[in-house]
Amino acid sequence: MIQEQRIYQAYYTKSEPILNYMIDLLALKGNEYILEPCAGDGVFIDPIISTNSKVKIDAFELNTETFRNLLVKYASNASVNVKQIDTLLDIDLTFQCSMGGKYDAVIANPPYGAWRTTEERKQLKKRYNGFYAKESYSLFLYRCIEALKIGGKLVFIIPDTYLNLHRYTDIRKYILTHTKIKEIALFPSSYFPDVNFGYANLSIIALEKSQSVKKAMNNSFQMIKRLKN
């Protein structure tokens, strides 16, 4: 299990206040087509389907054991479509992204710094040319913005390093020119005392895919510098 966590860097978000806060940021109407690109144990899916019976959710998961558990868990729920997929490299998703995206909403706690084989790293560098390919969370952020329809909403919990480090310049530019940021909330990773994320601070980012660069750039948003536990 420890070795698998090094590979997949899966840290499940178990804080109910954080979960509720993130889901509220999606402002679901109840009929959306939603992507969970790294579904884990379904921690975001469960509260969404409990109050939104008409949504449709694609739950992607790379880890074989976790994928099988999800299949069993949602076998009788027609709203949840579980797939064993590498979200960053899946060909079908790449096609959907090239056609302008298909999802109304994306929510996730993506892997941070997940291990990749040499061949996979080559593929990632080719597919995400210009982006910092050694840190998986920023690639998930870019990929999932691509997967959104215009006007679609994304909410992620990720490290805050994308906000100021030089290596994330390209993802910052992409976000600022392709989305309207709605809110960024910052908080220390010690909010989750039993989990070692490898980062001092985390953030929750909520955004909406924009129709044009002009509309994306002509935008203001709320910055919460420290969420309280």
Backbone bond lengths (Angstrom), bond angles and torsions (degrees), N, CA, C in turn:
res aa  C-N    CA-C-N  psi(-1)  N-CA   C-N-CA  omega(-1)  CA-C   N-CA-C  phi
1 M - - - 1.474 - - 1.524 111.23 -
2 I 1.358 117.52 -40.06 1.457 120.32 178.94 1.523 110.08 -63.67
3 Q 1.354 116.55 -43.89 1.453 120.16 179.16 1.520 111.20 -63.16
4 E 1.337 117.30 -40.97 1.459 120.75 178.64 1.519 110.94 -62.77
5 Q 1.340 117.09 -37.39 1.463 118.87 179.52 1.520 110.71 -66.95
6 R 1.344 117.14 -34.65 1.459 119.44 175.84 1.526 110.97 -62.54
7 I 1.333 116.07 -38.55 1.459 120.53 -178.21 1.517 111.25 -72.98
8 Y 1.326 116.62 -50.17 1.462 120.46 -173.56 1.523 113.16 -92.09
9 Q 1.342 117.19 -18.52 1.465 122.15 -178.59 1.524 111.16 48.26
10 A 1.333 114.88 48.97 1.463 120.76 -178.13 1.520 109.94 -94.27
11 Y 1.313 116.99 114.62 1.453 122.89 176.50 1.519 107.64 -120.33
12 Y 1.317 116.87 110.88 1.456 120.43 -173.59 1.526 110.89 -81.19
13 T 1.314 114.96 137.80 1.461 122.59 -176.63 1.521 109.35 -86.19
14 K 1.332 116.78 103.19 1.464 120.28 -173.34 1.524 113.85 -102.47
15 S 1.320 117.53 -0.98 1.460 120.44 -179.22 1.523 110.00 -78.13
16 E 1.322 116.98 115.91 1.466 120.37 -179.26 1.529 112.39 -61.92
17 P 1.348 119.54 -42.23 1.470 118.72 176.90 1.530 112.95 -59.69
18 I 1.341 116.80 -40.06 1.467 120.23 178.35 1.521 110.52 -65.91
19 L 1.327 116.95 -44.63 1.466 121.26 178.60 1.524 110.91 -58.01
20 N 1.315 116.25 -49.78 1.466 120.58 -178.33 1.527 111.47 -63.65
21 Y 1.326 115.71 -39.81 1.463 120.99 178.83 1.528 110.98 -61.09
22 M 1.338 116.27 -45.61 1.461 120.83 -178.72 1.527 111.60 -66.72
23 I 1.317 116.83 -43.29 1.466 120.28 179.93 1.527 110.57 -65.54
24 D 1.324 116.83 -38.66 1.467 120.37 177.19 1.531 111.24 -60.67
25 L 1.342 116.81 -35.22 1.462 120.74 -179.92 1.530 112.30 -65.12
26 L 1.334 117.00 -25.12 1.467 120.03 176.76 1.529 112.02 -70.40
27 A 1.331 116.35 -24.74 1.474 121.77 -179.56 1.526 110.99 50.40
28 L 1.322 115.99 54.86 1.465 121.29 -176.86 1.521 111.70 -66.76
29 K 1.323 115.15 141.96 1.463 121.12 176.18 1.527 111.27 -95.62
30 G 1.330 116.72 -18.60 1.460 119.94 174.26 1.508 115.85 114.33
31 N 1.339 117.71 -2.74 1.462 119.98 -179.46 1.529 112.66 -130.53
32 E 1.336 116.72 21.83 1.461 121.31 -174.80 1.531 112.99 -77.15
33 Y 1.334 113.95 157.56 1.462 122.88 169.68 1.525 105.68 -100.16
34 I 1.324 117.18 113.37 1.462 123.06 -168.35 1.529 110.66 -115.04
35 L 1.323 116.15 142.57 1.463 122.49 173.22 1.520 109.84 -111.05
36 E 1.331 115.71 129.94 1.468 122.13 166.16 1.522 104.83 -113.46
37 P 1.338 118.67 100.15 1.462 122.32 -169.09 1.517 115.61 -76.01
38 C 1.318 117.50 -11.74 1.468 122.19 178.25 1.531 105.92 -149.15
39 A 1.325 115.22 77.71 1.466 122.40 -161.60 1.519 115.05 -67.69
40 G 1.334 117.92 -25.39 1.462 119.55 179.71 1.510 111.98 58.96
41 D 1.320 116.47 -126.79 1.466 120.39 179.97 1.528 112.13 -97.25
42 G 1.339 116.59 10.74 1.464 119.95 177.29 1.509 113.90 86.02
43 V 1.323 116.99 24.58 1.460 120.94 -172.83 1.536 112.45 -64.06
44 F 1.324 118.14 -31.15 1.467 120.41 174.85 1.524 111.38 -85.97
45 I 1.312 116.17 -33.25 1.464 121.14 -174.98 1.519 111.58 -65.23
46 D 1.319 116.92 -44.86 1.472 121.20 -174.66 1.527 113.08 -56.43
47 P 1.336 119.31 -52.51 1.469 118.00 -179.59 1.526 113.05 -68.35
48 I 1.331 117.75 -27.87 1.467 119.56 178.88 1.520 110.79 -68.16
49 I 1.340 117.51 -49.26 1.469 119.46 -176.79 1.525 112.15 -74.11
50 S 1.330 117.34 -18.80 1.465 119.42 179.17 1.523 111.91 -70.44
51 T 1.331 116.42 -23.31 1.470 120.09 -178.29 1.529 113.15 -121.33
52 N 1.340 116.51 -2.99 1.469 120.76 -179.08 1.524 108.98 -135.69
53 S 1.307 116.67 83.11 1.464 121.49 -172.07 1.525 113.85 -71.50
54 K 1.342 117.44 -16.78 1.463 119.84 -175.68 1.528 113.81 -101.39
55 V 1.327 117.82 2.29 1.460 119.28 177.25 1.524 109.85 -73.20
56 K 1.327 115.14 159.95 1.459 121.95 173.32 1.519 107.17 -121.25
57 I 1.333 116.93 129.97 1.463 120.87 -175.50 1.523 110.55 -124.16
58 D 1.331 116.58 127.00 1.459 122.28 167.31 1.521 107.30 -93.27
59 A 1.331 116.36 118.12 1.464 121.95 -179.12 1.523 108.54 -107.80
60 F 1.331 116.94 106.04 1.460 122.10 -179.42 1.527 109.35 -95.78
61 E 1.324 116.56 138.03 1.464 121.08 178.49 1.520 108.88 -150.29
62 L 1.329 116.45 131.49 1.463 122.00 -177.74 1.520 112.57 -88.16
63 N 1.319 117.07 -39.55 1.465 122.11 -177.71 1.526 110.59 -65.30
64 T 1.330 117.11 124.13 1.466 121.61 -173.56 1.520 112.70 -61.93
65 E 1.310 117.54 -46.42 1.466 120.32 -178.86 1.531 111.18 -64.39
66 T 1.313 116.05 -43.77 1.466 120.04 179.30 1.522 110.89 -65.03
67 F 1.326 116.68 -39.94 1.467 121.72 176.82 1.525 110.99 -58.81
68 R 1.321 116.78 -44.95 1.470 120.56 179.90 1.525 111.24 -63.97
69 N 1.315 116.25 -39.67 1.469 119.63 177.62 1.529 111.21 -62.99
70 L 1.327 116.12 -38.58 1.461 120.37 178.12 1.522 111.35 -66.30
71 L 1.333 116.46 -39.93 1.467 120.31 177.91 1.519 110.93 -57.62
72 V 1.325 115.71 -44.71 1.465 120.57 179.75 1.530 110.09 -66.75
73 K 1.315 115.76 -45.26 1.463 121.09 -175.58 1.525 112.29 -60.67
74 Y 1.338 116.89 -40.31 1.466 120.37 -174.57 1.528 113.33 -110.21
75 A 1.323 116.42 20.50 1.468 120.93 -177.31 1.524 112.74 -58.42
76 S 1.308 117.00 -33.94 1.467 120.72 -176.56 1.531 112.79 -100.65
77 N 1.326 116.85 9.51 1.468 120.36 -178.54 1.529 109.52 -111.61
78 A 1.307 116.21 107.40 1.463 121.40 -176.88 1.526 112.83 -69.90
79 S 1.322 117.49 -13.46 1.465 120.86 -178.45 1.521 112.49 -77.24
80 V 1.341 116.71 -19.83 1.460 121.08 -173.61 1.523 110.31 -113.08
81 N 1.318 116.26 120.13 1.459 123.29 179.08 1.527 108.30 -107.11
82 V 1.334 117.15 105.83 1.461 122.65 -175.77 1.528 109.77 -91.76
83 K 1.339 116.55 129.45 1.459 121.16 -179.96 1.525 109.82 -134.29
84 Q 1.332 116.68 139.70 1.461 120.08 172.79 1.522 107.55 -87.61
85 I 1.303 115.64 103.52 1.465 121.97 -170.60 1.525 110.30 -141.39
86 D 1.332 115.55 141.38 1.456 121.31 167.24 1.529 106.51 -87.34
87 T 1.299 116.19 99.45 1.463 121.37 -173.35 1.524 112.61 -54.06
88 L 1.314 117.20 -37.03 1.458 120.37 -174.74 1.521 113.56 -74.86
89 L 1.347 117.31 -23.10 1.461 119.92 -173.58 1.524 114.29 -123.20
90 D 1.314 118.51 -0.43 1.464 121.15 -176.47 1.533 111.22 -62.81
91 I 1.326 116.20 128.61 1.467 121.95 -175.85 1.525 111.83 -67.61
92 D 1.332 116.90 -42.62 1.466 119.87 -179.32 1.526 111.46 -62.09
93 L 1.328 116.27 -40.60 1.466 119.48 178.77 1.526 110.63 -67.31
94 T 1.338 116.14 -37.22 1.463 120.05 176.72 1.529 110.62 -59.16
95 F 1.334 116.31 -41.63 1.467 120.41 177.90 1.526 110.79 -63.34
96 Q 1.336 116.38 -45.48 1.466 119.96 179.55 1.525 111.09 -61.08
97 C 1.330 116.17 -38.78 1.469 120.14 178.03 1.529 110.66 -64.50
98 S 1.335 116.27 -40.30 1.465 120.39 -179.39 1.520 112.18 -66.23
99 M 1.335 116.74 -22.21 1.463 121.96 179.48 1.526 112.29 -91.48
100 G 1.321 115.97 4.86 1.463 119.73 176.12 1.506 115.28 105.46
101 G 1.348 117.17 6.21 1.460 120.78 178.19 1.513 112.62 84.73
102 K 1.347 115.58 160.84 1.468 118.70 -177.64 1.525 114.21 -137.12
103 Y 1.322 118.30 -4.02 1.465 120.24 -174.15 1.527 111.97 -98.79
104 D 1.326 114.24 143.14 1.462 120.97 175.49 1.522 111.71 -82.16
105 A 1.331 116.38 -24.85 1.464 120.46 -176.07 1.522 110.04 -156.17
106 V 1.319 115.36 148.21 1.466 122.71 173.73 1.519 107.54 -134.80
107 I 1.323 116.13 135.03 1.463 120.53 176.26 1.519 108.35 -139.31
108 A 1.341 116.47 138.27 1.468 117.96 -176.33 1.520 112.28 -169.21
109 N 1.316 113.31 160.13 1.455 124.38 164.44 1.525 104.58 -118.06
110 P 1.344 118.12 83.55 1.467 120.78 -170.93 1.519 112.60 -69.83
111 P 1.337 117.15 162.37 1.468 120.84 178.53 1.524 111.60 -62.73
112 Y 1.319 115.41 144.16 1.460 121.42 176.81 1.527 107.98 -108.27
113 G 1.326 117.60 116.79 1.457 121.21 174.71 1.507 114.61 63.95
114 A 1.327 118.11 36.39 1.465 121.59 -177.62 1.526 111.14 -63.49
115 W 1.329 115.66 140.16 1.465 122.06 179.70 1.518 110.37 -69.82
116 R 1.347 116.53 142.55 1.461 122.65 177.46 1.519 109.93 -135.22
117 T 1.337 116.02 150.40 1.457 120.29 174.49 1.526 108.95 -69.34
118 T 1.336 116.16 166.22 1.463 120.51 179.13 1.520 111.19 -59.30
119 E 1.337 116.67 -42.24 1.460 120.99 -179.71 1.528 111.30 -65.86
120 E 1.326 116.33 -41.32 1.466 119.75 178.52 1.526 111.15 -64.32
121 R 1.327 116.68 -39.55 1.466 119.82 178.35 1.528 111.36 -62.77
122 K 1.339 115.84 -37.88 1.467 120.00 176.64 1.524 110.61 -62.91
123 Q 1.338 115.99 -43.08 1.462 120.29 179.11 1.528 111.33 -63.54
124 L 1.333 115.41 -41.20 1.465 119.38 -179.69 1.528 111.35 -65.27
125 K 1.330 116.72 -41.87 1.464 120.10 179.48 1.523 111.08 -63.81
126 K 1.343 115.80 -35.63 1.462 120.14 178.49 1.526 110.91 -72.30
127 R 1.328 116.12 -45.29 1.468 120.97 -177.19 1.525 111.60 -70.01
128 Y 1.337 116.63 -36.97 1.469 121.21 -175.77 1.525 110.23 -115.96
129 N 1.302 115.59 50.72 1.459 122.33 -177.52 1.531 110.94 -57.15
130 G 1.320 115.53 126.05 1.461 120.82 -179.94 1.510 113.68 99.27
131 F 1.333 116.44 -20.80 1.460 120.03 179.31 1.532 110.20 -92.44
132 Y 1.312 116.27 156.86 1.461 122.13 -178.38 1.524 109.02 -76.17
133 A 1.336 116.37 97.68 1.465 122.05 -169.81 1.525 113.64 -77.82
134 K 1.334 118.39 -12.41 1.466 119.88 -179.17 1.522 112.37 -79.06
135 E 1.312 117.35 -14.88 1.462 120.71 -179.89 1.521 108.69 -114.54
136 S 1.333 115.44 109.42 1.466 120.58 -169.76 1.524 113.71 -68.18
137 Y 1.325 118.51 -29.58 1.465 118.15 -173.33 1.525 112.17 -64.26
138 S 1.343 117.23 -35.49 1.464 119.51 -179.65 1.524 111.38 -70.73
139 L 1.337 117.00 -31.40 1.462 120.45 175.90 1.525 110.55 -69.02
140 F 1.331 116.94 -39.66 1.467 120.65 175.44 1.527 110.49 -61.58
141 L 1.311 116.29 -39.69 1.461 120.55 -179.93 1.530 110.31 -61.95
142 Y 1.318 116.66 -48.70 1.464 121.11 178.48 1.527 111.27 -62.26
143 R 1.320 116.21 -47.98 1.469 122.05 -177.07 1.528 111.29 -59.72
144 C 1.301 116.22 -42.64 1.464 119.86 -175.43 1.523 112.37 -76.72
145 I 1.320 117.86 -28.11 1.464 119.38 170.86 1.525 109.14 -64.91
146 E 1.329 116.23 -43.02 1.466 120.69 175.78 1.527 111.76 -56.19
147 A 1.323 116.27 -38.59 1.467 121.66 -174.26 1.523 113.43 -75.54
148 L 1.329 117.27 -12.36 1.462 121.27 -179.85 1.523 112.05 -78.76
149 K 1.321 115.98 147.76 1.460 121.10 164.98 1.532 108.80 -69.73
150 I 1.316 116.96 162.00 1.462 120.00 170.41 1.530 108.09 -59.49
151 G 1.308 116.24 129.12 1.460 121.29 -176.98 1.509 113.52 89.11
152 G 1.342 116.63 -6.67 1.461 120.50 177.71 1.518 111.47 -69.76
153 K 1.326 116.22 154.13 1.464 121.73 -174.35 1.526 111.60 -113.57
154 L 1.311 115.24 144.44 1.466 122.44 177.90 1.515 109.54 -128.72
155 V 1.333 115.93 138.18 1.464 122.12 172.94 1.523 107.97 -134.21
156 F 1.330 116.70 120.73 1.468 123.46 -179.85 1.521 109.65 -125.32
157 I 1.325 115.47 148.94 1.459 121.73 164.46 1.522 106.44 -110.23
158 I 1.330 116.66 118.57 1.458 122.74 -173.51 1.535 109.57 -147.23
159 P 1.344 117.94 165.20 1.462 119.53 173.01 1.528 110.74 -58.87
160 D 1.328 116.18 158.76 1.468 119.69 -177.19 1.522 113.07 -89.77
161 T 1.328 117.94 5.27 1.467 121.60 -173.52 1.525 113.49 -64.93
162 Y 1.332 117.92 -23.04 1.465 120.75 179.61 1.528 112.29 -66.96
163 L 1.323 116.83 -15.04 1.464 120.74 -174.97 1.526 113.51 -76.90
164 N 1.347 117.29 -25.98 1.461 116.98 -173.20 1.527 116.14 -142.26
165 L 1.332 120.22 -16.79 1.461 120.08 -178.09 1.530 110.74 -74.77
166 H 1.337 115.84 142.73 1.467 121.41 -176.82 1.527 112.41 -59.98
167 R 1.320 117.43 -35.41 1.466 120.43 -176.42 1.532 112.48 -63.55
168 Y 1.332 116.80 -16.18 1.473 120.38 -179.74 1.531 112.54 -103.50
169 T 1.326 116.70 17.60 1.467 120.42 -179.32 1.523 111.84 -56.00
170 D 1.331 117.07 -43.85 1.467 120.43 -175.81 1.523 112.63 -66.97
171 I 1.329 117.67 -38.86 1.471 118.87 179.35 1.528 109.77 -70.89
172 R 1.330 117.75 -34.54 1.471 119.75 175.82 1.526 110.52 -62.44
173 K 1.322 116.58 -45.22 1.467 120.39 178.82 1.526 110.75 -61.24
174 Y 1.329 116.00 -41.61 1.465 119.74 -178.85 1.527 110.62 -63.92
175 I 1.319 116.20 -45.43 1.470 120.33 179.26 1.528 110.60 -60.17
176 L 1.329 116.69 -45.56 1.464 121.00 -175.47 1.527 113.08 -69.23
177 T 1.334 117.47 -24.24 1.467 120.30 -177.35 1.524 113.75 -103.60
178 H 1.326 117.68 -10.77 1.466 120.34 -177.04 1.525 113.83 -121.38
179 T 1.317 117.40 -4.92 1.463 119.89 -178.11 1.524 110.91 -140.74
180 K 1.303 114.46 162.93 1.461 121.34 168.46 1.526 106.81 -108.86
181 I 1.318 116.26 109.72 1.458 120.29 178.29 1.523 108.70 -67.55
182 K 1.308 116.38 131.56 1.459 121.45 179.04 1.529 111.63 -97.18
183 E 1.338 114.93 -39.03 1.468 118.07 -176.69 1.518 109.60 -164.71
184 I 1.325 115.75 143.37 1.462 122.55 169.33 1.520 107.30 -129.94
185 A 1.315 116.22 125.27 1.466 122.00 178.66 1.525 108.86 -118.51
186 L 1.312 116.70 131.90 1.463 122.78 -178.04 1.520 110.49 -110.12
187 F 1.331 115.54 146.05 1.462 120.16 176.65 1.522 109.13 -162.98
188 P 1.333 118.29 154.17 1.463 121.21 -179.47 1.522 111.36 -71.30
189 S 1.333 116.33 147.59 1.465 119.82 179.07 1.522 111.63 -66.05
190 S 1.341 116.95 -14.87 1.467 120.81 176.55 1.523 111.79 -66.45
191 Y 1.330 116.92 -7.64 1.472 121.33 171.99 1.523 109.66 -56.26
192 F 1.353 115.33 -30.04 1.464 121.98 175.45 1.529 107.71 -110.17
193 P 1.325 119.24 83.61 1.464 122.20 -170.02 1.524 114.65 -64.51
194 D 1.318 118.33 -22.05 1.461 120.87 -176.18 1.525 113.14 -95.16
195 V 1.335 117.96 5.39 1.460 121.60 -176.75 1.525 109.83 -123.91
196 N 1.339 116.86 130.48 1.459 121.50 175.94 1.525 108.93 -99.38
197 F 1.322 117.12 96.39 1.454 121.69 -177.52 1.528 112.37 -76.16
198 G 1.335 117.15 -21.48 1.451 120.04 -174.93 1.521 112.89 85.40
199 Y 1.333 117.10 6.92 1.460 122.65 178.39 1.523 108.33 -132.97
200 A 1.341 116.16 144.46 1.462 119.78 -179.14 1.519 111.61 -74.07
201 N 1.336 115.94 -35.99 1.462 120.07 -174.65 1.525 111.78 -131.17
202 L 1.311 115.37 147.47 1.458 122.73 177.50 1.524 109.38 -119.42
203 S 1.320 115.24 168.55 1.461 119.83 177.33 1.517 109.92 -145.00
204 I 1.314 115.08 155.14 1.459 121.91 169.16 1.520 106.19 -114.93
205 I 1.323 116.11 122.28 1.458 120.81 178.95 1.519 109.25 -114.89
206 A 1.317 115.91 131.72 1.463 122.54 176.61 1.522 107.63 -121.21
207 L 1.328 116.44 129.38 1.457 120.16 -177.82 1.519 111.31 -146.61
208 E 1.322 115.12 168.76 1.462 122.80 179.23 1.523 108.58 -130.28
209 K 1.332 117.25 131.65 1.460 120.32 179.91 1.522 109.85 -66.55
210 S 1.328 115.70 130.91 1.460 121.26 -173.43 1.527 111.93 -97.99
211 Q 1.320 115.02 153.12 1.461 121.42 -179.97 1.524 112.03 -79.79
212 S 1.324 117.16 -25.57 1.461 120.33 -176.92 1.521 110.87 -149.36
213 V 1.336 114.81 157.76 1.461 120.79 177.59 1.528 110.19 -62.84
214 K 1.329 116.74 -39.97 1.465 120.84 -178.92 1.520 111.11 -59.91
215 K 1.335 116.27 -45.39 1.460 119.97 179.82 1.528 110.85 -67.79
216 A 1.329 116.04 -36.16 1.464 119.67 178.93 1.524 111.32 -65.03
217 M 1.329 116.30 -42.84 1.461 120.67 -176.95 1.522 112.40 -74.48
218 N 1.327 116.46 -27.55 1.470 120.65 179.38 1.527 108.68 -90.37
219 N 1.314 115.03 68.95 1.466 120.42 -170.60 1.519 110.42 -144.23
220 S 1.309 116.35 145.92 1.461 121.88 171.99 1.520 108.12 -127.19
221 F 1.323 116.28 155.23 1.458 119.30 -177.97 1.518 110.75 -149.62
222 Q 1.306 114.69 166.40 1.462 121.34 -179.49 1.525 110.38 -90.56
223 M 1.320 116.37 131.11 1.462 122.19 174.73 1.522 108.65 -113.12
224 I 1.327 115.84 118.00 1.464 121.45 176.82 1.520 106.94 -103.06
225 K 1.319 117.00 112.19 1.457 120.58 -170.23 1.519 114.05 -78.70
226 R 1.311 117.18 -18.13 1.467 117.82 177.87 1.521 110.00 -160.61
227 L 1.330 115.63 106.25 1.458 119.65 172.33 1.516 109.01 -68.85
228 K 1.307 117.24 142.38 1.456 120.85 178.36 1.517 110.16 -93.91
229 N 1.331 114.68 139.49 1.466 120.36 179.75 1.521 109.41 -72.16
